[in-house]
Amino acid sequence: MWLMAQPAGHAAGKTRALPKRYQKAPYSLKSLSVGHPNAGWQARASRLKPRRGLTIKKNSRNHCYGHPSLVKMLYRSSRDIARAAPGSVMVLGDLSAKGGGPLAGHQSHQSGRDADIAFYAKDKNGKSVQLDHFVAFGSNGKAKDGSGLVFDDWRNWLLVQSWLRDRRAGLSHIFVSRGLRGRLLKYAQSRKSFRKHLPRAKVLLKQPGDSAAHDDHFHVRIACPKGQADICSERPRR
C-alpha cells in the first residue's frame, strides 16, 4: 500500500505527492484522507459550520475541517439531540486543520477523520446547562472542577446512540474515559429501549491507550473513505 505521512512542520499550502491515480478525476475532485490519523493530511476538506443545535468552541474555529462523511455525521447527530431534547446545543472542539497535518494538543486529528465533542451537562438541580468549553467528569458523574455540574447520562447516551445508529459515515471509534464508558453502558442497560445498541457500544466505546483519558470530551473517528485504501490507513503510525 502506498502511504505518505506528512512530515511535521510541513506547510499546509505546499504540494503533497499522491499516486497518479489520485491526481486525476474522479479523485482530483474528491475529499481525500491521506496517511494515518497521527501522521497524515487531507485534501479538499469540508468545513464544519455552526448552525442551530451546534456550535464550535472559540479556540477550535480554525480547526473545524474534516472529511465530508465526518462533518455530515456531526450535523445529523446534533439534529438528533436537538429534536429529542429541545434547546440542546452540541459543542464541537477540534476536527483537523484545513490541510490536515500536525495539530497542537493532539496526537491524531491529522487526516480529517477525527473530531472532539463536549459532553452534555446538568446543574446540581438537574437543569440542562449549555457549556462553551470542555468539562472533565469522574465515573460518579460529578465535574472534577468543583463547579457542581453533573454528567447528563440521558443526553450523552442519546448522542452515543445517534452515532451507533448512523451507518453512513463509517464510524470506527468513540474514545472516552474508562469510567464514563462504564457509566454510559450501565445507564443504557437500565433502560430497555437502549439495550439493543449495547453490543456495538461495547465495541466502539473505548479509552485510548496512548493519549489522555478523555474524561472531558468524546473523540470520534471514522474509517477510511471508500476507494481510498491505497492512501489512507486505519491504524495510527507506530
C-alpha positions in Angstrom: 0.0 0.0 0.0 1.3 3.5 -0.9 1.3 5.7 2.1 2.8 9.2 2.6 2.8 10.6 6.1 3.0 14.3 6.2 6.2 15.4 7.9 5.9 17.6 11.0 6.2 21.3 10.2 5.2 20.9 6.6 3.2 23.9 5.4 -0.4 23.1 4.6 -0.2 25.0 1.3 2.8 23.1 -0.2 2.3 20.4 -2.8 1.9 16.9 -1.4 2.7 13.9 -3.5 -0.1 11.4 -4.4 -0.1 8.3 -6.7 -1.0 9.3 -10.3 -4.4 7.6 -9.9 -5.4 10.1 -7.2 -4.2 13.1 -9.2 -6.9 12.9 -11.8 -10.7 12.6 -11.8 -12.7 11.5 -10.0 -10.2 11.6 -7.1 -8.9 15.0 -8.0 -12.5 16.3 -7.3 -13.0 14.4 -4.0 -12.1 15.0 -0.4 -9.1 12.8 0.4 -7.9 11.4 3.8 -4.2 10.6 3.4 -1.9 8.7 5.8 -2.5 7.8 9.4 -4.7 9.5 12.0 -1.5 10.7 13.7 0.7 11.1 10.6 -1.3 12.3 7.7 -3.0 15.2 5.9 -6.2 15.9 3.9 -7.2 17.5 0.6 -10.4 19.3 -0.2 -11.8 19.0 3.3 -15.3 20.2 4.3 -15.6 23.0 6.9 -18.0 22.3 9.7 -20.0 25.5 10.4 -22.1 26.5 13.4 -25.9 26.0 13.0 -28.9 25.6 15.1 -28.1 22.9 17.7 -24.4 23.0 17.0 -21.6 25.4 18.0 -17.8 25.4 17.9 -15.5 26.3 20.8 -13.8 29.6 20.2 -10.3 28.2 20.1 -11.3 25.5 17.7 -12.8 27.6 14.9 -9.7 27.4 12.7 -9.5 23.6 13.2 -13.0 22.6 12.0 -12.2 20.8 8.8 -12.8 17.2 8.1 -13.9 14.6 5.5 -17.5 15.3 4.4 -18.6 12.0 5.9 -17.5 13.1 9.3 -18.9 16.6 9.0 -22.3 15.3 7.9 -22.4 12.8 10.7 -21.9 15.5 13.2 -24.6 17.6 11.7 -27.0 14.7 11.8 -26.2 13.8 15.4 -26.6 17.4 16.6 -30.1 17.4 15.0 -31.0 14.1 16.6 -30.2 15.5 20.1 -31.9 18.8 19.5 -35.1 17.0 18.5 -35.0 14.6 21.4 -34.1 17.3 23.9 -35.2 20.8 22.6 -32.7 23.5 23.3 -29.7 21.3 23.4 -26.6 22.5 21.6 -23.7 20.2 20.7 -20.3 21.8 21.3 -17.6 20.9 18.9 -13.9 21.1 19.6 -11.1 20.3 17.1 -11.5 18.4 13.9 -8.4 19.0 11.8 -6.6 21.9 10.2 -7.8 22.8 6.6 -5.0 20.8 5.0 -4.5 18.4 7.9 -1.1 17.6 9.4 0.1 18.0 13.0 -2.3 19.9 15.3 -1.2 21.4 18.6 -2.5 19.4 21.6 -3.3 16.3 19.6 -1.5 13.1 18.6 -4.1 12.4 16.0 -6.6 14.7 14.2 -4.2 14.9 11.2 -6.2 13.3 8.3 -9.7 14.7 8.6 -11.3 11.7 10.3 -11.3 12.8 14.0 -13.5 15.2 16.0 -13.8 16.2 19.6 -17.3 16.8 21.1 -18.1 18.2 24.6 -20.3 16.3 27.0 -23.8 17.4 27.8 -24.1 18.5 31.4 -26.7 19.5 34.0 -26.6 21.6 37.1 -27.0 20.1 40.6 -30.8 20.6 40.3 -31.0 18.6 37.1 -31.4 21.5 34.7 -29.6 21.3 31.4 -26.6 23.6 31.2 -25.1 25.0 28.0 -21.3 24.7 28.1 -18.8 26.6 26.0 -15.8 24.6 27.0 -14.8 21.0 27.9 -15.5 19.9 31.5 -14.0 16.7 33.0 -16.2 14.3 34.9 -15.4 11.3 37.1 -17.1 7.9 37.0 -19.5 9.2 39.6 -20.8 11.7 37.1 -19.6 14.8 39.0 -17.5 17.5 37.5 -13.9 17.4 38.6 -13.6 21.2 38.7 -15.9 21.6 41.7 -18.4 23.5 39.6 -21.3 21.3 40.7 -22.0 20.2 37.2 -23.3 16.7 36.5 -22.7 14.4 33.6 -26.1 14.2 31.7 -26.4 10.5 31.3 -29.5 10.7 29.1 -28.3 13.2 26.5 -24.8 11.8 26.4 -26.2 8.3 25.8 -28.6 9.7 23.1 -25.5 11.2 21.4 -23.7 7.9 21.5 -26.8 6.1 20.3 -27.1 8.6 17.4 -23.6 7.7 16.3 -24.2 4.0 16.7 -27.3 4.1 14.5 -25.7 6.3 11.8 -24.1 3.8 9.4 -23.4 6.3 6.6 -20.1 7.8 8.0 -18.3 4.5 8.8 -17.8 5.3 12.5 -14.9 3.2 13.8 -14.1 4.6 17.3 -15.7 6.6 20.2 -13.0 7.4 22.6 -14.0 8.2 26.2 -12.6 7.6 29.7 -13.0 4.1 31.1 -15.0 5.4 34.0 -17.5 7.3 31.8 -17.7 4.3 29.4 -18.8 2.1 32.2 -21.3 4.8 33.4 -22.9 5.1 29.9 -23.1 1.3 29.4 -24.7 0.9 32.9 -27.2 3.6 32.1 -28.2 2.0 28.7 -28.5 -1.4 30.4 -31.1 0.1 32.8 -33.4 1.1 30.0 -35.0 -1.5 27.8 -35.2 0.7 24.7 -31.5 1.4 24.8 -30.2 -2.2 25.3 -30.3 -3.2 21.7 -27.4 -0.8 21.0 -25.2 -2.2 23.8 -23.3 -4.8 21.8 -22.0 -2.3 19.3 -21.5 0.4 22.0 -19.2 -2.1 23.9 -17.0 -2.4 20.8 -16.8 1.2 19.8 -16.6 3.0 23.2 -13.0 2.7 24.5 -10.4 4.6 26.4 -7.4 5.3 24.2 -4.2 3.6 25.4 -1.7 6.2 24.1 -3.2 9.6 25.0 -5.2 11.4 27.6 -8.1 9.6 29.3 -10.8 11.6 27.5 -12.8 12.4 30.6 -13.8 15.9 29.3 -15.0 15.0 25.8 -15.9 12.4 23.3 -13.5 11.8 20.5 -15.0 10.1 17.4 -13.1 8.7 14.4 -14.5 7.5 11.1 -13.0 4.8 8.9 -11.0 5.5 5.8 -13.3 6.7 2.9 -14.4 4.1 0.3 -11.9 3.8 -2.5 -9.0 5.3 -0.6 -7.4 2.3 0.9 -4.2 2.8 -1.1 -3.6 6.2 0.6 -5.4 6.0 3.9 -4.5 3.9 6.9 -7.0 2.9 9.6 -4.2 2.4 12.2 -2.1 5.1 13.9 1.5 5.2 12.9 3.8 3.4 15.5 
